Amino acid sequence: MKKEYSMYIAETPYEATHPKALAIYCSDGRFTTAVEELLRHLGHERLDTLTMPGGPALLNFWTASILDADQVGRASQFLIRGHGIEQVVLLAHAGCGYYRQRFPGRASAEVKQTQLDDLRVAARALASARRDLDITLYYASPVDGKVRFDPVDLAISRVSENKILRELSVPSAAPEAPATP
Ligand SMILES: [Zn+2]
């Protein structure tokens, strides 16, 4: 027999103003509550979220696809501009099924490196959305029954950058042109 559902009023009060933070992370529910706690730790009681398998990976068209990167990029920009987002938190996590499926057989250390670079590429993709946008990167991993968040610096390693450029078949940046008087 079909279960009957009745009206429910949540205890959580409705707040009409938009949160100032946006978290972009994987749909994997094993991390959801911990991510919300991290955002509270960062000073955000409430947050906008953009979750899909792989999270920020979808913003790198080399890891995902041009179509995914375009769609997720536009969705992110919509939230940042439309909701007045001031801080974006991009998160990757250990044991991500999206990466396992996308890169079968790749060693876990290499997968992690790809995830870290995807965070950095995603940060670059979003940086233009708003001047003075605060973009913060974290790598989440389970440690002793808890979720640990390690901050990730924004700089893409030269080796990774060359690799990404090679994969994209994009010529390396030309030397800077001399300044015109
Ligand atoms: Zn995942």
Backbone and ligand atoms as CSV (ligand in chain L), in Angstrom:
chain,resi,resn,atom,element,x,y,z
A,1,MET,N,N,0.843,-1.207,0.000
A,1,MET,CA,C,0.000,0.000,0.000
A,1,MET,C,C,0.877,1.255,0.000
A,2,LYS,N,N,0.431,2.266,-0.708
A,2,LYS,CA,C,1.215,3.485,-0.827
A,2,LYS,C,C,1.231,4.252,0.492
A,3,LYS,N,N,2.412,4.719,0.865
A,3,LYS,CA,C,2.527,5.446,2.121
A,3,LYS,C,C,1.884,6.828,1.993
A,4,GLU,N,N,1.160,7.212,3.013
A,4,GLU,CA,C,0.520,8.539,3.005
A,4,GLU,C,C,1.464,9.563,3.628
A,5,TYR,N,N,1.554,10.710,3.007
A,5,TYR,CA,C,2.386,11.778,3.564
A,5,TYR,C,C,1.506,12.945,3.983
A,6,SER,N,N,1.828,13.529,5.115
A,6,SER,CA,C,1.047,14.675,5.573
A,6,SER,C,C,1.921,15.919,5.583
A,7,MET,N,N,1.283,17.046,5.695
A,7,MET,CA,C,1.986,18.329,5.732
A,7,MET,C,C,2.960,18.358,6.913
A,8,TYR,N,N,4.097,19.005,6.694
A,8,TYR,CA,C,5.112,19.088,7.749
A,8,TYR,C,C,5.663,20.501,7.812
A,9,ILE,N,N,5.769,21.051,8.998
A,9,ILE,CA,C,6.385,22.375,9.163
A,9,ILE,C,C,7.732,22.199,9.842
A,10,ALA,N,N,8.782,22.630,9.147
A,10,ALA,CA,C,10.137,22.471,9.677
A,10,ALA,C,C,10.375,23.418,10.851
A,11,GLU,N,N,11.202,22.962,11.776
A,11,GLU,CA,C,11.565,23.793,12.934
A,11,GLU,C,C,12.485,24.938,12.511
A,12,THR,N,N,13.311,24.680,11.485
A,12,THR,CA,C,14.278,25.684,11.035
A,12,THR,C,C,13.555,26.912,10.512
A,13,PRO,N,N,13.815,28.085,11.098
A,13,PRO,CA,C,13.118,29.282,10.617
A,13,PRO,C,C,13.536,29.651,9.200
A,14,TYR,N,N,12.619,30.257,8.471
A,14,TYR,CA,C,12.921,30.721,7.121
A,14,TYR,C,C,13.572,32.089,7.209
A,15,GLU,N,N,14.697,32.239,6.526
A,15,GLU,CA,C,15.422,33.513,6.513
A,15,GLU,C,C,15.367,34.058,5.092
A,16,ALA,N,N,14.814,35.259,4.929
A,16,ALA,CA,C,14.533,35.783,3.581
A,16,ALA,C,C,15.787,36.235,2.837
A,17,THR,N,N,16.824,36.628,3.560
A,17,THR,CA,C,18.028,37.092,2.857
A,17,THR,C,C,18.848,35.890,2.379
A,18,HIS,N,N,19.593,36.115,1.275
A,18,HIS,CA,C,20.419,35.035,0.741
A,18,HIS,C,C,21.692,34.875,1.573
A,19,PRO,N,N,22.154,33.636,1.746
A,19,PRO,CA,C,23.449,33.438,2.394
A,19,PRO,C,C,24.556,34.084,1.569
A,20,LYS,N,N,25.689,34.361,2.209
A,20,LYS,CA,C,26.821,34.995,1.521
A,20,LYS,C,C,27.838,33.979,1.023
A,21,ALA,N,N,27.615,32.717,1.367
A,21,ALA,CA,C,28.586,31.686,1.000
A,21,ALA,C,C,27.959,30.654,0.065
A,22,LEU,N,N,28.785,30.195,-0.863
A,22,LEU,CA,C,28.383,29.121,-1.770
A,22,LEU,C,C,29.390,27.985,-1.640
A,23,ALA,N,N,28.895,26.781,-1.370
A,23,ALA,CA,C,29.777,25.614,-1.338
A,23,ALA,C,C,29.499,24.769,-2.571
A,24,ILE,N,N,30.561,24.435,-3.291
A,24,ILE,CA,C,30.447,23.574,-4.469
A,24,ILE,C,C,31.175,22.283,-4.136
A,25,TYR,N,N,30.428,21.196,-4.057
A,25,TYR,CA,C,31.036,19.936,-3.636
A,25,TYR,C,C,30.274,18.746,-4.196
A,26,CYS,N,N,30.808,17.562,-3.915
A,26,CYS,CA,C,30.243,16.327,-4.443
A,26,CYS,C,C,28.929,15.999,-3.742
A,27,SER,N,N,28.040,15.346,-4.469
A,27,SER,CA,C,26.738,14.951,-3.906
A,27,SER,C,C,26.865,13.930,-2.776
A,28,ASP,N,N,28.021,13.275,-2.672
A,28,ASP,CA,C,28.239,12.189,-1.710
A,28,ASP,C,C,27.801,12.590,-0.295
A,29,GLY,N,N,26.679,12.021,0.138
A,29,GLY,CA,C,26.050,12.402,1.402
A,29,GLY,C,C,26.860,12.076,2.645
A,30,ARG,N,N,27.939,11.312,2.503
A,30,ARG,CA,C,28.778,11.010,3.669
A,30,ARG,C,C,29.511,12.257,4.150
A,31,PHE,N,N,29.537,13.298,3.314
A,31,PHE,CA,C,30.276,14.507,3.677
A,31,PHE,C,C,29.381,15.725,3.900
A,32,THR,N,N,28.102,15.605,3.553
A,32,THR,CA,C,27.209,16.766,3.536
A,32,THR,C,C,27.163,17.519,4.868
A,33,THR,N,N,26.879,16.817,5.945
A,33,THR,CA,C,26.723,17.479,7.247
A,33,THR,C,C,28.046,18.083,7.706
A,34,ALA,N,N,29.146,17.378,7.423
A,34,ALA,CA,C,30.469,17.893,7.804
A,34,ALA,C,C,30.788,19.171,7.025
A,35,VAL,N,N,30.392,19.229,5.762
A,35,VAL,CA,C,30.635,20.442,4.972
A,35,VAL,C,C,29.844,21.610,5.560
A,36,GLU,N,N,28.609,21.361,5.945
A,36,GLU,CA,C,27.803,22.419,6.566
A,36,GLU,C,C,28.465,22.903,7.862
A,37,GLU,N,N,29.021,21.952,8.607
A,37,GLU,CA,C,29.716,22.320,9.848
A,37,GLU,C,C,30.957,23.161,9.547
A,38,LEU,N,N,31.699,22.780,8.507
A,38,LEU,CA,C,32.878,23.566,8.110
A,38,LEU,C,C,32.468,24.999,7.769
A,39,LEU,N,N,31.374,25.127,7.031
A,39,LEU,CA,C,30.922,26.471,6.651
A,39,LEU,C,C,30.548,27.296,7.887
A,40,ARG,N,N,29.937,26.648,8.876
A,40,ARG,CA,C,29.639,27.356,10.123
A,40,ARG,C,C,30.933,27.789,10.797
A,41,HIS,N,N,31.917,26.902,10.776
A,41,HIS,CA,C,33.235,27.205,11.341
A,41,HIS,C,C,33.847,28.422,10.637
A,42,LEU,N,N,33.564,28.572,9.337
A,42,LEU,CA,C,34.103,29.696,8.568
A,42,LEU,C,C,33.253,30.959,8.740
A,43,GLY,N,N,32.202,30.845,9.553
A,43,GLY,CA,C,31.386,32.033,9.855
A,43,GLY,C,C,30.092,32.131,9.063
A,44,HIS,N,N,29.719,31.033,8.406
A,44,HIS,CA,C,28.497,31.058,7.606
A,44,HIS,C,C,27.467,30.093,8.184
A,45,GLU,N,N,26.456,30.645,8.814
A,45,GLU,CA,C,25.403,29.817,9.387
A,45,GLU,C,C,24.578,29.140,8.292
A,46,ARG,N,N,24.479,29.821,7.157
A,46,ARG,CA,C,23.690,29.271,6.059
A,46,ARG,C,C,24.541,29.294,4.790
A,47,LEU,N,N,24.162,28.492,3.817
A,47,LEU,CA,C,24.959,28.449,2.585
A,47,LEU,C,C,24.096,28.102,1.393
A,48,ASP,N,N,24.475,28.649,0.237
A,48,ASP,CA,C,23.985,28.146,-1.033
A,48,ASP,C,C,24.838,26.928,-1.358
A,49,THR,N,N,24.252,25.968,-2.054
A,49,THR,CA,C,25.035,24.783,-2.408
A,49,THR,C,C,24.876,24.459,-3.880
A,50,LEU,N,N,25.935,23.939,-4.441
A,50,LEU,CA,C,25.890,23.392,-5.788
A,50,LEU,C,C,26.556,22.029,-5.665
A,51,THR,N,N,25.741,20.997,-5.639
A,51,THR,CA,C,26.303,19.660,-5.469
A,51,THR,C,C,25.964,18.795,-6.671
A,52,MET,N,N,26.976,18.078,-7.128
A,52,MET,CA,C,26.781,17.067,-8.163
A,52,MET,C,C,27.954,16.110,-8.043
A,53,PRO,N,N,27.796,14.883,-8.559
A,53,PRO,CA,C,28.909,13.949,-8.441
A,53,PRO,C,C,30.193,14.549,-9.026
A,54,GLY,N,N,31.238,14.573,-8.201
A,54,GLY,CA,C,32.510,15.153,-8.644
A,54,GLY,C,C,32.685,16.603,-8.211
A,55,GLY,N,N,31.607,17.280,-7.918
A,55,GLY,CA,C,31.691,18.668,-7.434
A,55,GLY,C,C,32.480,19.560,-8.365
A,56,PRO,N,N,33.536,20.221,-7.853
A,56,PRO,CA,C,34.299,21.185,-8.659
A,56,PRO,C,C,34.945,20.580,-9.917
A,57,ALA,N,N,35.058,19.242,-9.972
A,57,ALA,CA,C,35.599,18.593,-11.179
A,57,ALA,C,C,34.817,19.027,-12.411
A,58,LEU,N,N,33.529,19.297,-12.205
A,58,LEU,CA,C,32.648,19.630,-13.329
A,58,LEU,C,C,32.986,20.995,-13.926
A,59,LEU,N,N,33.784,21.774,-13.211
A,59,LEU,CA,C,34.161,23.090,-13.724
A,59,LEU,C,C,35.423,23.033,-14.576
A,60,ASN,N,N,36.052,21.865,-14.611
A,60,ASN,CA,C,37.255,21.703,-15.435
A,60,ASN,C,C,36.866,20.885,-16.664
A,61,PHE,N,N,36.847,21.518,-17.823
A,61,PHE,CA,C,36.333,20.794,-18.990
A,61,PHE,C,C,37.271,19.702,-19.460
A,62,TRP,N,N,38.477,19.702,-18.910
A,62,TRP,CA,C,39.359,18.588,-19.250
A,62,TRP,C,C,38.956,17.341,-18.459
A,63,THR,N,N,38.658,17.498,-17.161
A,63,THR,CA,C,38.229,16.349,-16.351
A,63,THR,C,C,36.797,15.941,-16.691
A,64,ALA,N,N,35.925,16.938,-16.826
A,64,ALA,CA,C,34.517,16.644,-17.129
A,64,ALA,C,C,34.321,16.688,-18.644
A,65,SER,N,N,33.513,17.610,-19.114
A,65,SER,CA,C,33.344,17.814,-20.556
A,65,SER,C,C,33.084,19.299,-20.746
A,66,ILE,N,N,33.216,19.743,-21.981
A,66,ILE,CA,C,32.975,21.161,-22.249
A,66,ILE,C,C,31.541,21.512,-21.891
A,67,LEU,N,N,30.617,20.591,-22.187
A,67,LEU,CA,C,29.196,20.825,-21.892
A,67,LEU,C,C,28.970,20.967,-20.380
A,68,ASP,N,N,29.531,20.021,-19.602
A,68,ASP,CA,C,29.389,20.073,-18.141
A,68,ASP,C,C,30.001,21.362,-17.588
A,69,ALA,N,N,31.224,21.652,-18.044
A,69,ALA,CA,C,31.928,22.818,-17.520
A,69,ALA,C,C,31.149,24.094,-17.822
A,70,ASP,N,N,30.545,24.141,-19.003
A,70,ASP,CA,C,29.763,25.309,-19.383
A,70,ASP,C,C,28.520,25.435,-18.506
A,71,GLN,N,N,27.803,24.338,-18.337
A,71,GLN,CA,C,26.563,24.372,-17.552
A,71,GLN,C,C,26.835,24.692,-16.089
A,72,VAL,N,N,27.797,24.003,-15.511
A,72,VAL,CA,C,28.083,24.207,-14.089
A,72,VAL,C,C,28.699,25.594,-13.879
A,73,GLY,N,N,29.509,26.033,-14.837
A,73,GLY,CA,C,30.081,27.376,-14.760
A,73,GLY,C,C,28.988,28.435,-14.753
A,74,ARG,N,N,28.007,28.272,-15.640
A,74,ARG,CA,C,26.925,29.269,-15.693
A,74,ARG,C,C,26.061,29.216,-14.437
A,75,ALA,N,N,25.818,28.019,-13.917
A,75,ALA,CA,C,25.032,27.896,-12.683
A,75,ALA,C,C,25.757,28.576,-11.518
A,76,SER,N,N,27.061,28.377,-11.456
A,76,SER,CA,C,27.857,28.995,-10.378
A,76,SER,C,C,27.829,30.514,-10.491
A,77,GLN,N,N,28.037,31.011,-11.701
A,77,GLN,CA,C,28.061,32.468,-11.908
A,77,GLN,C,C,26.693,33.070,-11.582
A,78,PHE,N,N,25.638,32.337,-11.915
A,78,PHE,CA,C,24.284,32.792,-11.610
A,78,PHE,C,C,24.119,32.990,-10.099
A,79,LEU,N,N,24.584,32.014,-9.319
A,79,LEU,CA,C,24.449,32.100,-7.864
A,79,LEU,C,C,25.329,33.215,-7.301
A,80,ILE,N,N,26.570,33.292,-7.792
A,80,ILE,CA,C,27.514,34.276,-7.258
A,80,ILE,C,C,27.007,35.693,-7.513
A,81,ARG,N,N,26.570,35.927,-8.745
A,81,ARG,CA,C,26.104,37.277,-9.095
A,81,ARG,C,C,24.699,37.539,-8.564
A,82,GLY,N,N,23.802,36.586,-8.789
A,82,GLY,CA,C,22.396,36.791,-8.446
A,82,GLY,C,C,22.137,36.817,-6.951
A,83,HIS,N,N,22.905,36.050,-6.196
A,83,HIS,CA,C,22.659,35.968,-4.753
A,83,HIS,C,C,23.683,36.760,-3.941
A,84,GLY,N,N,24.541,37.487,-4.619
A,84,GLY,CA,C,25.517,38.295,-3.898
A,84,GLY,C,C,26.469,37.470,-3.055
A,85,ILE,N,N,26.942,36.366,-3.608
A,85,ILE,CA,C,27.865,35.489,-2.881
A,85,ILE,C,C,29.219,36.189,-2.695
A,86,GLU,N,N,29.749,36.121,-1.470
A,86,GLU,CA,C,31.045,36.747,-1.179
A,86,GLU,C,C,32.163,35.723,-1.019
A,87,GLN,N,N,31.801,34.529,-0.567
A,87,GLN,CA,C,32.815,33.481,-0.409
A,87,GLN,C,C,32.344,32.188,-1.069
A,88,VAL,N,N,33.218,31.615,-1.896
A,88,VAL,CA,C,32.944,30.316,-2.511
A,88,VAL,C,C,33.909,29.302,-1.908
A,89,VAL,N,N,33.372,28.197,-1.450
A,89,VAL,CA,C,34.202,27.122,-0.911
A,89,VAL,C,C,34.075,25.923,-1.853
A,90,LEU,N,N,35.205,25.534,-2.413
A,90,LEU,CA,C,35.249,24.406,-3.344
A,90,LEU,C,C,35.856,23.215,-2.622
A,91,LEU,N,N,35.187,22.089,-2.689
A,91,LEU,CA,C,35.653,20.922,-1.934
A,91,LEU,C,C,35.748,19.675,-2.795
A,92,ALA,N,N,36.850,18.949,-2.607
A,92,ALA,CA,C,37.001,17.609,-3.179
A,92,ALA,C,C,37.088,16.639,-2.005
A,93,HIS,N,N,36.864,15.365,-2.267
A,93,HIS,CA,C,36.952,14.419,-1.141
A,93,HIS,C,C,37.620,13.111,-1.545
A,94,ALA,N,N,38.206,12.476,-0.546
A,94,ALA,CA,C,38.880,11.187,-0.751
A,94,ALA,C,C,37.843,10.129,-1.134
A,95,GLY,N,N,38.244,9.187,-1.969
A,95,GLY,CA,C,37.370,8.074,-2.355
A,95,GLY,C,C,36.185,8.503,-3.186
A,96,CYS,N,N,36.373,9.530,-4.001
A,96,CYS,CA,C,35.254,10.053,-4.792
A,96,CYS,C,C,34.925,9.100,-5.948
A,97,GLY,N,N,33.689,8.645,-5.988
A,97,GLY,CA,C,33.253,7.704,-7.018
A,97,GLY,C,C,33.305,8.291,-8.423
A,98,TYR,N,N,33.111,9.601,-8.520
A,98,TYR,CA,C,33.150,10.256,-9.833
A,98,TYR,C,C,34.530,10.058,-10.458
A,99,TYR,N,N,35.572,10.284,-9.668
A,99,TYR,CA,C,36.936,10.146,-10.187
A,99,TYR,C,C,37.283,8.681,-10.465
A,100,ARG,N,N,36.763,7.784,-9.606
A,100,ARG,CA,C,37.010,6.355,-9.830
A,100,ARG,C,C,36.458,5.930,-11.181
A,101,GLN,N,N,35.267,6.436,-11.495
A,101,GLN,CA,C,34.644,6.070,-12.765
A,101,GLN,C,C,35.326,6.776,-13.946
A,102,ARG,N,N,35.715,8.026,-13.705
A,102,ARG,CA,C,36.301,8.821,-14.779
A,102,ARG,C,C,37.717,8.349,-15.114
A,103,PHE,N,N,38.472,7.954,-14.089
A,103,PHE,CA,C,39.863,7.532,-14.297
A,103,PHE,C,C,40.100,6.142,-13.712
A,104,PRO,N,N,39.483,5.106,-14.289
A,104,PRO,CA,C,39.647,3.765,-13.713
A,104,PRO,C,C,41.111,3.324,-13.804
A,105,GLY,N,N,41.581,2.696,-12.745
A,105,GLY,CA,C,42.949,2.177,-12.757
A,105,GLY,C,C,44.013,3.187,-12.396
A,106,ARG,N,N,43.639,4.437,-12.248
A,106,ARG,CA,C,44.633,5.449,-11.896
A,106,ARG,C,C,44.954,5.338,-10.404
A,107,ALA,N,N,46.225,5.445,-10.057
A,107,ALA,CA,C,46.646,5.310,-8.655
A,107,ALA,C,C,46.016,6.424,-7.810
A,108,SER,N,N,45.746,6.111,-6.536
A,108,SER,CA,C,44.999,7.055,-5.715
A,108,SER,C,C,45.766,8.366,-5.484
A,109,ALA,N,N,47.121,8.286,-5.421
A,109,ALA,CA,C,47.895,9.520,-5.245
A,109,ALA,C,C,47.738,10.419,-6.479
A,110,GLU,N,N,47.678,9.790,-7.634
A,110,GLU,CA,C,47.527,10.557,-8.873
A,110,GLU,C,C,46.120,11.140,-8.982
A,111,VAL,N,N,45.136,10.350,-8.522
A,111,VAL,CA,C,43.755,10.851,-8.518
A,111,VAL,C,C,43.659,12.067,-7.612
A,112,LYS,N,N,44.299,11.972,-6.435
A,112,LYS,CA,C,44.247,13.107,-5.506
A,112,LYS,C,C,44.869,14.345,-6.148
A,113,GLN,N,N,46.003,14.156,-6.833
A,113,GLN,CA,C,46.654,15.298,-7.497
A,113,GLN,C,C,45.728,15.922,-8.544
A,114,THR,N,N,45.026,15.076,-9.274
A,114,THR,CA,C,44.060,15.564,-10.266
A,114,THR,C,C,42.949,16.353,-9.575
A,115,GLN,N,N,42.477,15.832,-8.434
A,115,GLN,CA,C,41.414,16.520,-7.698
A,115,GLN,C,C,41.874,17.899,-7.221
A,116,LEU,N,N,43.116,17.956,-6.720
A,116,LEU,CA,C,43.639,19.237,-6.231
A,116,LEU,C,C,43.750,20.239,-7.384
A,117,ASP,N,N,44.228,19.756,-8.530
A,117,ASP,CA,C,44.331,20.649,-9.684
A,117,ASP,C,C,42.956,21.064,-10.195
A,118,ASP,N,N,41.991,20.148,-10.119
A,118,ASP,CA,C,40.631,20.501,-10.540
A,118,ASP,C,C,40.064,21.613,-9.658
A,119,LEU,N,N,40.381,21.554,-8.356
A,119,LEU,CA,C,39.929,22.625,-7.455
A,119,LEU,C,C,40.499,23.963,-7.916
A,120,ARG,N,N,41.780,23.943,-8.296
A,120,ARG,CA,C,42.466,25.185,-8.688
A,120,ARG,C,C,41.950,25.693,-10.034
A,121,VAL,N,N,41.703,24.778,-10.941
A,121,VAL,CA,C,41.148,25.180,-12.241
A,121,VAL,C,C,39.743,25.755,-12.035
A,122,ALA,N,N,38.964,25.115,-11.165
A,122,ALA,CA,C,37.607,25.597,-10.872
A,122,ALA,C,C,37.660,26.999,-10.260
A,123,ALA,N,N,38.630,27.207,-9.373
A,123,ALA,CA,C,38.772,28.528,-8.745
A,123,ALA,C,C,39.041,29.588,-9.811
A,124,ARG,N,N,39.883,29.249,-10.778
A,124,ARG,CA,C,40.170,30.196,-11.867
A,124,ARG,C,C,38.923,30.486,-12.687
A,125,ALA,N,N,38.140,29.434,-12.917
A,125,ALA,CA,C,36.932,29.592,-13.743
A,125,ALA,C,C,35.933,30.528,-13.080
A,126,LEU,N,N,35.946,30.565,-11.732
A,126,LEU,CA,C,34.951,31.365,-11.020
A,126,LEU,C,C,35.451,32.761,-10.649
A,127,ALA,N,N,36.765,32.945,-10.713
A,127,ALA,CA,C,37.349,34.193,-10.202
A,127,ALA,C,C,36.801,35.435,-10.909
A,128,SER,N,N,36.398,35.264,-12.171
A,128,SER,CA,C,35.940,36.426,-12.931
A,128,SER,C,C,34.507,36.820,-12.577
A,129,ALA,N,N,33.806,35.969,-11.834
A,129,ALA,CA,C,32.377,36.214,-11.573
A,129,ALA,C,C,32.152,37.484,-10.773
A,130,ARG,N,N,33.075,37.777,-9.905
A,130,ARG,CA,C,32.882,38.923,-9.029
A,130,ARG,C,C,34.243,39.375,-8.518
A,131,ARG,N,N,34.477,40.649,-8.604
A,131,ARG,CA,C,35.736,41.166,-8.072
A,131,ARG,C,C,35.736,40.951,-6.556
A,132,ASP,N,N,36.853,40.739,-5.956
A,132,ASP,CA,C,37.042,40.486,-4.524
A,132,ASP,C,C,36.261,39.270,-3.995
A,133,LEU,N,N,35.961,38.335,-4.904
A,133,LEU,CA,C,35.344,37.077,-4.476
A,133,LEU,C,C,36.387,36.259,-3.703
A,134,ASP,N,N,36.004,35.808,-2.523
A,134,ASP,CA,C,36.904,34.998,-1.701
A,134,ASP,C,C,36.699,33.533,-2.090
A,135,ILE,N,N,37.721,32.900,-2.631
A,135,ILE,CA,C,37.600,31.500,-3.058
A,135,ILE,C,C,38.514,30.638,-2.195
A,136,THR,N,N,37.935,29.654,-1.550
A,136,THR,CA,C,38.659,28.806,-0.603
A,136,THR,C,C,38.527,27.346,-1.041
A,137,LEU,N,N,39.651,26.636,-0.988
A,137,LEU,CA,C,39.668,25.242,-1.445
A,137,LEU,C,C,39.988,24.288,-0.295
A,138,TYR,N,N,39.285,23.166,-0.271
A,138,TYR,CA,C,39.552,22.144,0.749
A,138,TYR,C,C,39.514,20.751,0.135
A,139,TYR,N,N,40.325,19.879,0.744
A,139,TYR,CA,C,40.272,18.446,0.421
A,139,TYR,C,C,39.802,17.719,1.676
A,140,ALA,N,N,38.698,17.011,1.566
A,140,ALA,CA,C,38.102,16.331,2.719
A,140,ALA,C,C,38.469,14.859,2.712
A,141,SER,N,N,38.814,14.340,3.895
A,141,SER,CA,C,39.090,12.907,3.987
A,141,SER,C,C,38.661,12.385,5.348
A,142,PRO,N,N,38.179,11.147,5.386
A,142,PRO,CA,C,37.794,10.574,6.676
A,142,PRO,C,C,39.035,10.172,7.468
A,143,VAL,N,N,39.089,10.626,8.720
A,143,VAL,CA,C,40.214,10.283,9.602
A,143,VAL,C,C,39.641,9.942,10.982
A,144,ASP,N,N,39.889,8.705,11.418
A,144,ASP,CA,C,39.418,8.252,12.742
A,144,ASP,C,C,37.931,8.543,12.961
A,145,GLY,N,N,37.142,8.234,11.974
A,145,GLY,CA,C,35.698,8.380,12.138
A,145,GLY,C,C,35.196,9.803,12.058
A,146,LYS,N,N,36.077,10.738,11.664
A,146,LYS,CA,C,35.653,12.124,11.491
A,146,LYS,C,C,36.055,12.597,10.103
A,147,VAL,N,N,35.541,13.745,9.703
A,147,VAL,CA,C,35.931,14.284,8.400
A,147,VAL,C,C,36.921,15.419,8.618
A,148,ARG,N,N,38.082,15.239,8.013
A,148,ARG,CA,C,39.133,16.252,8.136
A,148,ARG,C,C,39.175,17.071,6.846
A,149,PHE,N,N,39.277,18.404,7.004
A,149,PHE,CA,C,39.339,19.295,5.848
A,149,PHE,C,C,40.723,19.949,5.795
A,150,ASP,N,N,41.480,19.640,4.758
A,150,ASP,CA,C,42.785,20.265,4.580
A,150,ASP,C,C,42.673,21.378,3.549
A,151,PRO,N,N,43.107,22.612,3.913
A,151,PRO,CA,C,43.078,23.691,2.926
A,151,PRO,C,C,44.033,23.385,1.773
A,152,VAL,N,N,43.662,23.825,0.592
A,152,VAL,CA,C,44.458,23.606,-0.619
A,152,VAL,C,C,44.827,24.969,-1.186
A,153,ASP,N,N,46.132,25.147,-1.479
A,153,ASP,CA,C,46.534,26.445,-2.019
A,153,ASP,C,C,46.072,26.583,-3.469
A,154,LEU,N,N,46.000,27.817,-3.934
A,154,LEU,CA,C,45.399,28.101,-5.241
A,154,LEU,C,C,46.342,27.873,-6.420
A,155,ALA,N,N,47.639,27.748,-6.123
A,155,ALA,CA,C,48.606,27.711,-7.220
A,155,ALA,C,C,48.646,26.348,-7.897
A,156,ILE,N,N,48.489,26.333,-9.197
A,156,ILE,CA,C,48.626,25.104,-9.973
A,156,ILE,C,C,50.113,24.869,-10.201
A,157,SER,N,N,50.562,23.638,-9.905
A,157,SER,CA,C,51.990,23.356,-10.095
A,157,SER,C,C,52.325,23.459,-11.575
A,158,ARG,N,N,53.576,23.852,-11.834
A,158,ARG,CA,C,54.027,24.034,-13.219
A,158,ARG,C,C,53.862,22.718,-14.003
A,159,VAL,N,N,54.212,21.608,-13.340
A,159,VAL,CA,C,54.123,20.295,-13.994
A,159,VAL,C,C,52.676,20.023,-14.396
A,160,SER,N,N,51.751,20.261,-13.440
A,160,SER,CA,C,50.346,20.006,-13.725
A,160,SER,C,C,49.823,20.941,-14.801
A,161,GLU,N,N,50.271,22.177,-14.740
A,161,GLU,CA,C,49.798,23.152,-15.720
A,161,GLU,C,C,50.219,22.740,-17.131
A,162,ASN,N,N,51.483,22.343,-17.255
A,162,ASN,CA,C,51.977,21.900,-18.557
A,162,ASN,C,C,51.194,20.687,-19.044
A,163,LYS,N,N,50.900,19.789,-18.094
A,163,LYS,CA,C,50.164,18.577,-18.435
A,163,LYS,C,C,48.768,18.940,-18.928
A,164,ILE,N,N,48.114,19.850,-18.193
A,164,ILE,CA,C,46.760,20.261,-18.575
A,164,ILE,C,C,46.791,20.928,-19.947
A,165,LEU,N,N,47.755,21.806,-20.155
A,165,LEU,CA,C,47.859,22.498,-21.439
A,165,LEU,C,C,48.108,21.508,-22.572
A,166,ARG,N,N,48.956,20.491,-22.265
A,166,ARG,CA,C,49.253,19.493,-23.278
A,166,ARG,C,C,47.989,18.714,-23.637
A,167,GLU,N,N,47.252,18.311,-22.584
A,167,GLU,CA,C,46.027,17.545,-22.819
A,167,GLU,C,C,45.030,18.374,-23.625
A,168,LEU,N,N,45.026,19.653,-23.375
A,168,LEU,CA,C,44.081,20.536,-24.066
A,168,LEU,C,C,44.584,20.936,-25.446
A,169,SER,N,N,45.854,20.593,-25.719
A,169,SER,CA,C,46.509,21.019,-26.959
A,169,SER,C,C,46.462,22.530,-27.119
A,170,VAL,N,N,46.594,23.201,-26.003
A,170,VAL,CA,C,46.628,24.659,-26.037
A,170,VAL,C,C,48.092,25.078,-26.024
A,171,PRO,N,N,48.500,25.947,-26.915
A,171,PRO,CA,C,49.896,26.380,-26.883
A,171,PRO,C,C,50.196,27.120,-25.582
A,172,SER,N,N,51.407,26.937,-25.076
A,172,SER,CA,C,51.806,27.632,-23.847
A,172,SER,C,C,51.719,29.131,-24.060
A,173,ALA,N,N,51.528,29.834,-22.963
A,173,ALA,CA,C,51.384,31.285,-23.040
A,173,ALA,C,C,52.616,31.907,-23.719
A,174,ALA,N,N,52.371,32.798,-24.648
A,174,ALA,CA,C,53.472,33.477,-25.326
A,174,ALA,C,C,54.168,34.398,-24.341
A,175,PRO,N,N,55.468,34.638,-24.547
A,175,PRO,CA,C,56.146,35.578,-23.653
A,175,PRO,C,C,55.450,36.942,-23.704
A,176,GLU,N,N,55.485,37.593,-22.568
A,176,GLU,CA,C,54.756,38.852,-22.466
A,176,GLU,C,C,55.270,39.872,-23.488
A,177,ALA,N,N,54.367,40.516,-24.164
A,177,ALA,CA,C,54.762,41.521,-25.162
A,177,ALA,C,C,55.342,42.733,-24.458
A,178,PRO,N,N,56.344,43.340,-25.078
A,178,PRO,CA,C,56.916,44.548,-24.436
A,178,PRO,C,C,55.859,45.650,-24.321
A,179,ALA,N,N,55.910,46.356,-23.233
A,179,ALA,CA,C,54.909,47.409,-23.017
A,179,ALA,C,C,55.057,48.497,-24.069
A,180,THR,N,N,53.930,48.909,-24.590
A,180,THR,CA,C,53.975,49.991,-25.591
A,180,THR,C,C,54.025,51.330,-24.872
A,181,PRO,N,N,54.821,52.249,-25.401
A,181,PRO,CA,C,54.943,53.538,-24.703
A,181,PRO,C,C,53.632,54.332,-24.730
L,1,ZN,ZN,ZN,32.419,12.279,-4.749
